[in-house]
Amino acid sequence: MSDADKPSKLNPLQKTMRRFSGQSPKTDVSPSRGGEKHPTEIEALQGQVKGLEEELYQVRRRLEQVPREFELLRARLQQSREQLEQ
């Protein structure tokens, strides 16, 4: 079975990156003139990278906060249970 016949199995990150970049799956795409890009295309890609880096920063910060919030909610639940038992 050739690569073209295989069903596309992209991980979610790959799908998201393709959606952001507007690229279709790689087939017979060969860059012209050794992969040179137009300056506007480079700027657009740099903007996308910057946006994704900011989003990644926010997601990582949120991920760090989740365990603390979970523990606070657990403590509040325990307090509520103790009040109900009284």
Summary of the structure (lengths in Angstrom):
residues: 86
radius of gyration: 23.2
end to end distance: 68.8
largest distance: 78.2
contacts: 135
relative contact order: 0.05
helix: 71%
strand: 0%
